[in-house]
Amino acid sequence: MLIDPLRLSEDIKKIVCKIADDVELRKYFRFRGGRWYGGIATADCVGCYLKCVFCWGHLTRDNPHKHGEFYTPQQVFSRIVKIAEKRGYNMLRVSGGEPTISRDHLLQLLELVEQTRYTFILETNGILIGADKKYAQELSKYSNLHVRVSIKGCTPEEFSRLTGAKPDGFYLQLNSLRNLLNANVSCHPAVMLSFSSKESILKLVNKLKEIDNKLASRLEEEYVILYPHVVKLLKKNRIWPLRAITP
């Protein structure tokens, strides 16, 4: 049975989010520095409503009740800023799972970042933002935010095959870019191309142009990294990339 990502997001939220003293806490399993974006401090959250066959974090994704600890926005902020200060980074992000599941938690974290010199990169599949334009409007309040929408495949069929979700979710991803641009939120699309033909890539580029020509020119290419645990997952799902990166 194909996943309904909007319905599953509510179920996952009950596992990875909780309220304490009127503050929304979110589960995280790791805080780290890394070379992405030229150097960035990262908080890896638990929980996602897509089942991507190439996900490097599928162990925490598939067992959200077993992994991670709950943190307040202030605690997350303090952890990643400490990493950034120690390593001389100018950027912060939440990655690992799907950050937009915990809406209040994320917005409170962004409030804290807004008071600093740091740029915050929100890495998301965009589905919840695509389903609710008010989400994009709320994100527009933050001047040092940039949203990276990671599109899973180039067509609805590819999206469904790669994520286990209903094909309509593909259009919600594209709609998130439309909502973000309409709200004047800095953003760009990234797309997993490891499983896509030239024809399907062209279809995606044309879809992006229909929203805004700039999106097509800013399209970031993503490819599967063949970590051993990712290879096992791909074999389990009986799918293999046309092109990939060896770690």
C-alpha positions as CSV (number, residue, x, y, z in Angstrom):
1,M,0.0,0.0,0.0
2,L,1.4,3.4,-0.9
3,I,2.0,6.0,1.8
4,D,-0.2,9.0,2.3
5,P,2.6,11.4,3.4
6,L,0.3,14.0,5.0
7,R,-1.4,11.4,7.1
8,L,1.8,9.6,8.0
9,S,3.4,12.9,9.1
10,E,0.8,13.2,11.8
11,D,1.5,9.7,13.1
12,I,5.3,10.3,13.1
13,K,4.9,13.6,14.8
14,K,3.2,11.8,17.8
15,I,6.4,9.8,18.2
16,V,9.1,12.4,17.6
17,C,7.5,15.5,19.1
18,K,6.1,16.3,22.5
19,I,5.1,19.4,24.5
20,A,6.7,20.3,27.8
21,D,6.0,23.6,29.6
22,D,4.3,24.9,26.4
23,V,7.5,24.2,24.3
24,E,7.6,21.7,21.5
25,L,10.5,19.3,21.9
26,R,11.8,17.2,18.9
27,K,13.9,14.0,18.8
28,Y,17.5,14.3,17.5
29,F,20.0,11.5,17.2
30,R,23.2,13.4,16.4
31,F,24.9,16.8,16.4
32,R,27.9,17.2,14.0
33,G,30.1,19.4,11.9
34,G,30.6,18.7,8.2
35,R,32.1,20.0,4.9
36,W,28.7,20.5,3.1
37,Y,28.1,24.1,2.0
38,G,31.8,24.8,2.8
39,G,31.3,24.0,6.4
40,I,28.1,23.7,8.4
41,A,26.9,22.7,11.9
42,T,24.1,20.1,11.7
43,A,21.4,18.7,14.0
44,D,20.2,15.4,12.7
45,C,16.5,14.9,13.6
46,V,14.5,11.7,13.9
47,G,11.4,11.0,11.9
48,C,10.3,11.2,8.2
49,Y,7.1,10.2,6.4
50,L,8.8,9.1,3.2
51,K,10.5,5.8,2.7
52,C,13.2,6.7,0.2
53,V,15.1,3.6,-1.1
54,F,18.4,5.5,-1.0
55,C,18.1,7.0,2.5
56,W,21.4,7.0,4.5
57,G,19.4,7.5,7.7
58,H,16.8,4.8,7.3
59,L,17.6,3.1,10.6
60,T,16.4,6.0,12.6
61,R,13.7,6.8,10.1
62,D,12.2,3.3,10.4
63,N,12.5,3.0,14.2
64,P,11.8,6.6,15.5
65,H,10.6,5.3,18.8
66,K,14.0,3.6,19.5
67,H,16.4,6.3,18.5
68,G,17.2,9.8,19.6
69,E,16.5,12.1,22.6
70,F,14.1,15.0,23.0
71,Y,15.6,18.5,22.8
72,T,14.1,22.0,23.2
73,P,14.7,24.5,20.4
74,Q,17.1,26.3,22.8
75,Q,19.1,23.2,23.4
76,V,19.4,22.4,19.7
77,F,20.4,26.0,19.0
78,S,23.1,25.9,21.7
79,R,24.5,22.6,20.4
80,I,24.9,23.6,16.8
81,V,26.1,27.1,17.6
82,K,28.8,25.6,19.8
83,I,30.0,23.4,16.9
84,A,29.9,26.4,14.5
85,E,31.9,28.6,16.8
86,K,34.5,25.9,17.4
87,R,35.0,25.2,13.7
88,G,34.5,28.7,12.3
89,Y,31.3,27.9,10.4
90,N,28.8,30.5,9.2
91,M,26.0,28.1,8.6
92,L,23.6,25.9,10.6
93,R,21.0,23.3,9.6
94,V,18.6,20.6,10.6
95,S,19.0,17.4,8.5
96,G,18.8,13.6,8.9
97,G,15.0,13.3,9.0
98,E,12.2,15.8,7.9
99,P,12.6,19.0,9.9
100,T,9.1,20.4,9.0
101,I,7.2,17.8,10.9
102,S,7.8,19.7,14.2
103,R,6.5,23.1,13.0
104,D,6.4,25.0,16.3
105,H,9.8,23.6,17.3
106,L,11.3,24.6,13.9
107,L,9.9,28.1,14.0
108,Q,11.2,28.6,17.6
109,L,14.6,27.5,16.5
110,L,14.6,29.9,13.6
111,E,13.6,32.7,16.0
112,L,16.8,32.0,17.9
113,V,19.0,31.9,14.8
114,E,17.4,35.1,13.6
115,Q,19.2,36.9,16.4
116,T,22.7,35.8,15.1
117,R,25.0,36.2,12.2
118,Y,24.4,32.6,11.0
119,T,22.6,31.5,7.8
120,F,20.2,28.6,8.5
121,I,19.7,26.0,5.7
122,L,16.4,24.2,6.0
123,E,16.7,20.9,4.1
124,T,13.2,19.5,3.4
125,N,11.3,17.4,0.9
126,G,8.8,20.3,0.9
127,I,5.6,18.3,1.1
128,L,4.1,20.0,4.2
129,I,5.1,23.4,2.9
130,G,3.5,22.5,-0.5
131,A,0.3,21.4,1.3
132,D,0.0,24.6,3.3
133,K,1.0,28.0,1.9
134,K,0.7,29.5,5.5
135,Y,3.8,27.5,6.4
136,A,5.8,29.3,3.7
137,Q,4.4,32.6,4.9
138,E,5.6,31.8,8.5
139,L,9.1,31.0,7.2
140,S,9.2,34.4,5.4
141,K,9.7,36.1,8.7
142,Y,13.3,34.9,8.9
143,S,15.9,36.9,7.0
144,N,18.8,34.5,7.3
145,L,16.8,31.4,6.2
146,H,17.4,29.5,2.9
147,V,15.3,26.5,2.0
148,R,16.7,23.6,0.0
149,V,13.8,21.5,-1.4
150,S,15.0,18.0,-2.1
151,I,12.8,16.6,-4.8
152,K,12.6,12.8,-5.0
153,G,12.8,11.8,-8.7
154,C,11.7,13.8,-11.8
155,T,8.2,12.5,-12.3
156,P,5.2,11.4,-10.2
157,E,6.0,7.8,-11.1
158,E,9.7,8.1,-10.1
159,F,8.7,9.8,-6.9
160,S,6.3,7.0,-5.9
161,R,8.8,4.3,-6.8
162,L,11.6,5.9,-4.8
163,T,9.6,7.0,-1.7
164,G,6.8,4.4,-1.4
165,A,4.4,7.3,-1.4
166,K,1.4,8.2,-3.5
167,P,2.4,9.9,-6.8
168,D,0.5,13.1,-5.9
169,G,3.2,13.9,-3.3
170,F,5.5,14.8,-6.2
171,Y,3.3,17.8,-7.0
172,L,3.3,18.9,-3.4
173,Q,7.1,19.1,-3.6
174,L,6.9,21.4,-6.6
175,N,4.1,23.4,-5.0
176,S,6.4,24.1,-2.0
177,L,8.7,26.0,-4.3
178,R,5.8,28.0,-5.6
179,N,4.6,28.8,-2.1
180,L,8.1,29.7,-1.0
181,L,8.7,32.0,-3.9
182,N,5.3,33.7,-3.5
183,A,6.2,34.3,0.2
184,N,9.6,35.7,-0.9
185,V,11.5,33.0,0.9
186,S,15.0,32.3,-0.4
187,C,15.0,28.8,-1.9
188,H,16.3,26.4,-4.5
189,P,15.4,22.9,-5.7
190,A,17.7,19.9,-5.5
191,V,16.7,16.6,-7.2
192,M,17.8,13.0,-6.9
193,L,18.9,12.1,-10.4
194,S,20.5,8.6,-9.8
195,F,17.4,6.8,-11.1
196,S,16.2,9.3,-13.8
197,S,16.4,9.1,-17.6
198,K,17.3,12.1,-19.7
199,E,13.7,12.3,-20.8
200,S,12.3,12.5,-17.2
201,I,15.0,15.1,-16.2
202,L,13.8,17.3,-19.1
203,K,10.2,16.9,-17.8
204,L,11.2,18.2,-14.4
205,V,13.2,21.1,-15.8
206,N,10.1,22.1,-17.8
207,K,7.9,21.8,-14.7
208,L,10.3,24.1,-12.8
209,K,10.3,26.6,-15.6
210,E,6.5,26.8,-15.4
211,I,6.9,27.9,-11.8
212,D,9.9,30.2,-12.3
213,N,12.7,30.1,-14.9
214,K,15.2,30.8,-12.1
215,L,14.4,27.5,-10.4
216,A,15.6,25.5,-13.4
217,S,18.9,27.4,-13.5
218,R,19.4,26.8,-9.8
219,L,18.6,23.1,-9.9
220,E,21.1,21.2,-7.7
221,E,21.9,17.6,-8.7
222,E,21.9,14.9,-6.1
223,Y,23.2,11.4,-6.5
224,V,23.1,8.3,-4.3
225,I,26.2,7.7,-2.2
226,L,26.8,4.0,-2.0
227,Y,27.5,3.6,1.7
228,P,27.4,-0.1,2.7
229,H,24.0,0.3,4.5
230,V,22.6,2.2,1.5
231,V,23.6,-0.6,-0.8
232,K,21.8,-3.1,1.4
233,L,18.7,-1.0,1.3
234,L,18.8,-0.6,-2.4
235,K,19.2,-4.4,-2.8
236,K,16.3,-5.0,-0.4
237,N,14.1,-2.8,-2.5
238,R,15.4,-4.4,-5.7
239,I,16.3,-1.1,-7.3
240,W,19.7,0.1,-8.5
241,P,20.9,3.6,-9.6
242,L,21.8,4.4,-13.1
243,R,24.5,6.7,-11.7
244,A,25.9,6.9,-8.2
245,I,28.8,8.1,-6.0
246,T,31.3,5.8,-4.3
247,P,32.1,7.1,-0.8
